[in-house]
Amino acid sequence: MNRQSHAEPILAIASNNQGKIAELRSLLGDAVYVVTLAGLGLESPEETGQTFQENAEFKARYVHDHTGLPALADDSGLEVDALDGRPGVRSARFAGEAATDADNRALLLAELTDVPTTGRTARFVSVIAMVDEDGGLHAARGTCEGVITFQERGANGFGYDSIFELADGQTMAELDPHEKNRRSHRGLAMRHALPAVRAALGLTSDIRDVDAP
């Protein structure tokens, strides 16, 4: 990539997930030129870590090692208490390696068929890892508590958003994008990661702050 062709600092995001990329772009704002795995001509690395942090750090280092660019990676998923924390790091592959979001939601609801509302507690978890040009690493974590619904509600978001209900009774998929960024696990993790992201890109306050919940 020709860095001279962009006035903004370049940040490589270790993802091809369009929903995740859109959220990260909205959180980073216009002061950063974001390039994805596809834009870099890189394949998605195999996620073999046992934790969200291991996977996020591995993906960020993978992109940095192949490009030399500052790299950001998010690894996130859903932990359901009644399923002993599953699907966890396998959230995107819960129903199989080629599973769609709809496949994963259907399997999760099926496994919770006989579980009452009081036992359907769950949380979204996000870990954002940032590797700067010198290879320095920073990781930040965010969580969002809720319960799994009995049926899907809402047309926004992606993944498990339409079956994850927040304390106010709305599912994550019923929130508009700005409100989701304000309240979500990924928004919280990014808020914690912003100082490291700004430092890595040589910015001060150009990246927009995520509103506090």
C-alpha positions as CSV (number, residue, x, y, z in Angstrom):
1,M,0.0,0.0,0.0
2,N,1.2,3.5,-0.9
3,R,1.1,5.4,2.4
4,Q,2.0,8.7,0.6
5,S,-1.4,8.6,-1.3
6,H,-3.4,9.2,1.9
7,A,-3.3,12.4,4.0
8,E,-4.9,10.5,6.9
9,P,-3.0,8.0,9.0
10,I,-3.6,4.4,7.8
11,L,-5.0,1.8,10.1
12,A,-5.3,-1.8,9.1
13,I,-8.3,-3.6,10.6
14,A,-7.9,-7.3,10.8
15,S,-11.4,-8.2,9.6
16,N,-13.6,-8.8,6.6
17,N,-16.8,-8.8,8.7
18,Q,-18.8,-6.0,7.2
19,G,-20.9,-5.3,10.2
20,K,-17.9,-5.1,12.5
21,I,-16.0,-3.0,10.0
22,A,-18.9,-0.5,9.7
23,E,-19.1,-0.2,13.5
24,L,-15.3,0.4,13.8
25,R,-15.3,2.9,11.0
26,S,-18.1,4.9,12.7
27,L,-16.2,4.8,16.0
28,L,-12.9,5.9,14.4
29,G,-14.3,8.8,12.3
30,D,-12.9,10.5,9.3
31,A,-9.4,11.3,10.6
32,V,-8.2,7.7,9.9
33,Y,-8.0,5.9,6.6
34,V,-9.2,2.3,7.3
35,V,-8.1,-0.6,5.2
36,T,-9.4,-4.2,5.7
37,L,-8.0,-7.6,5.2
38,A,-9.6,-7.8,1.7
39,G,-8.1,-4.4,0.8
40,L,-4.7,-5.6,1.9
41,G,-5.0,-8.9,-0.1
42,L,-4.7,-10.9,3.1
43,E,-6.7,-14.0,4.1
44,S,-8.4,-14.2,7.4
45,P,-6.1,-15.9,9.9
46,E,-7.2,-19.0,11.6
47,E,-8.4,-18.1,15.1
48,T,-7.0,-20.7,17.4
49,G,-6.9,-18.8,20.7
50,Q,-8.8,-20.0,23.8
51,T,-9.8,-16.4,24.8
52,F,-11.0,-13.3,23.0
53,Q,-7.8,-11.5,24.0
54,E,-5.6,-14.3,22.5
55,N,-7.5,-14.1,19.2
56,A,-7.5,-10.3,19.1
57,E,-3.8,-10.0,19.7
58,F,-3.0,-12.8,17.2
59,K,-5.0,-11.1,14.5
60,A,-3.5,-7.6,15.1
61,R,0.0,-9.0,15.0
62,Y,-0.7,-11.1,11.9
63,V,-1.7,-8.0,10.0
64,H,1.1,-5.8,11.4
65,D,3.7,-8.5,10.6
66,H,2.5,-8.8,7.0
67,T,2.1,-5.0,6.3
68,G,4.2,-3.0,8.8
69,L,1.0,-0.9,9.4
70,P,-0.5,0.0,12.7
71,A,-3.1,-2.8,13.1
72,L,-6.3,-3.1,15.1
73,A,-8.3,-6.3,15.7
74,D,-11.5,-7.0,17.5
75,D,-12.4,-10.4,18.8
76,S,-15.8,-10.6,20.3
77,G,-18.7,-12.9,21.0
78,L,-21.5,-14.0,23.2
79,E,-21.2,-15.8,26.5
80,V,-24.4,-17.5,27.7
81,D,-24.5,-18.6,31.3
82,A,-26.9,-21.5,30.8
83,L,-24.5,-22.9,28.2
84,D,-21.4,-22.6,30.5
85,G,-20.1,-19.6,28.5
86,R,-20.8,-21.0,25.1
87,P,-20.6,-20.0,22.2
88,G,-17.8,-17.8,23.4
89,V,-14.8,-17.6,21.1
90,R,-16.7,-19.8,18.6
91,S,-19.6,-17.4,18.4
92,A,-19.2,-16.8,14.6
93,R,-18.9,-20.6,14.0
94,F,-21.3,-21.9,16.6
95,A,-23.4,-23.8,14.1
96,G,-20.4,-24.8,12.0
97,E,-17.5,-23.4,10.0
98,A,-19.7,-22.2,7.2
99,A,-22.6,-21.0,9.5
100,T,-24.5,-17.8,8.8
101,D,-25.6,-15.4,11.5
102,A,-29.1,-16.8,11.1
103,D,-27.8,-20.4,11.6
104,N,-26.0,-19.4,14.8
105,R,-29.1,-17.6,16.2
106,A,-31.3,-20.6,15.4
107,L,-29.0,-23.1,17.1
108,L,-28.7,-20.9,20.2
109,L,-32.4,-20.4,20.5
110,A,-32.9,-24.2,20.1
111,E,-30.4,-25.0,22.8
112,L,-32.2,-22.6,25.2
113,T,-35.8,-23.8,24.3
114,D,-36.6,-25.0,27.9
115,V,-34.6,-22.4,29.8
116,P,-36.8,-19.7,31.5
117,T,-36.1,-16.0,31.3
118,T,-34.3,-16.0,34.7
119,G,-31.8,-18.5,33.3
120,R,-31.1,-16.8,30.0
121,T,-28.5,-14.3,31.2
122,A,-25.7,-13.6,28.9
123,R,-23.1,-11.0,27.9
124,F,-21.4,-9.7,24.8
125,V,-17.6,-9.5,25.2
126,S,-15.2,-7.5,23.0
127,V,-11.4,-7.3,23.2
128,I,-9.7,-4.8,20.9
129,A,-6.0,-5.2,20.3
130,M,-3.9,-2.4,18.8
131,V,-0.3,-3.0,17.5
132,D,1.6,0.1,16.6
133,E,4.2,0.4,13.9
134,D,7.0,-0.5,16.3
135,G,5.2,-3.7,17.4
136,G,3.9,-2.3,20.7
137,L,0.7,-3.9,21.9
138,H,-2.3,-2.6,23.8
139,A,-5.5,-4.5,24.5
140,A,-8.8,-3.3,25.9
141,R,-11.9,-5.2,27.0
142,G,-15.6,-4.2,27.0
143,T,-18.7,-6.2,28.2
144,C,-22.4,-5.7,27.9
145,E,-24.9,-7.6,30.0
146,G,-28.3,-8.8,28.9
147,V,-30.6,-11.8,28.4
148,I,-31.3,-14.1,25.4
149,T,-34.9,-13.5,24.1
150,F,-37.2,-16.3,22.9
151,Q,-37.6,-14.8,19.4
152,E,-35.8,-12.3,17.2
153,R,-36.6,-8.6,17.4
154,G,-35.2,-5.7,15.5
155,A,-33.7,-5.1,12.0
156,N,-30.4,-3.4,12.9
157,G,-27.1,-4.9,13.8
158,F,-25.7,-8.3,13.0
159,G,-24.7,-11.6,14.6
160,Y,-26.7,-12.2,17.8
161,D,-28.0,-8.7,18.2
162,S,-31.6,-9.5,17.4
163,I,-31.8,-12.0,20.3
164,F,-29.8,-10.1,22.9
165,E,-32.0,-8.0,25.2
166,L,-30.6,-5.1,27.3
167,A,-31.9,-4.0,30.7
168,D,-34.3,-1.5,29.2
169,G,-36.1,-4.2,27.2
170,Q,-34.7,-3.4,23.8
171,T,-32.6,-5.9,21.8
172,M,-29.3,-4.7,20.4
173,A,-30.9,-4.9,17.0
174,E,-33.6,-2.4,18.0
175,L,-31.0,0.3,18.7
176,D,-29.9,2.8,16.0
177,P,-26.2,2.6,15.2
178,H,-25.2,5.6,17.3
179,E,-27.0,4.3,20.4
180,K,-25.5,0.8,19.8
181,N,-22.0,2.3,19.7
182,R,-22.7,4.2,22.9
183,R,-23.9,1.1,24.8
184,S,-22.2,-1.9,23.2
185,H,-19.3,-4.1,24.3
186,R,-17.4,-3.0,21.2
187,G,-18.0,0.7,21.9
188,L,-16.8,0.3,25.5
189,A,-13.7,-1.6,24.4
190,M,-12.9,1.1,21.8
191,R,-13.4,3.8,24.4
192,H,-10.8,2.1,26.5
193,A,-8.5,1.6,23.5
194,L,-8.7,5.2,22.1
195,P,-5.7,6.5,23.9
196,A,-3.5,3.8,22.4
197,V,-5.1,4.1,19.0
198,R,-4.5,7.9,19.0
199,A,-0.9,7.5,20.1
200,A,-0.2,4.8,17.5
201,L,-1.5,7.0,14.7
202,G,0.0,10.3,16.0
203,L,-3.4,11.9,16.6
204,T,-4.7,13.9,19.5
205,S,-8.5,14.4,19.5
206,D,-9.2,13.8,15.9
207,I,-10.8,10.4,16.5
208,R,-14.3,10.9,17.9
209,D,-14.9,9.8,21.5
210,V,-17.5,7.2,22.0
211,D,-20.2,8.7,24.2
212,A,-20.2,7.2,27.7
213,P,-23.3,5.1,28.5
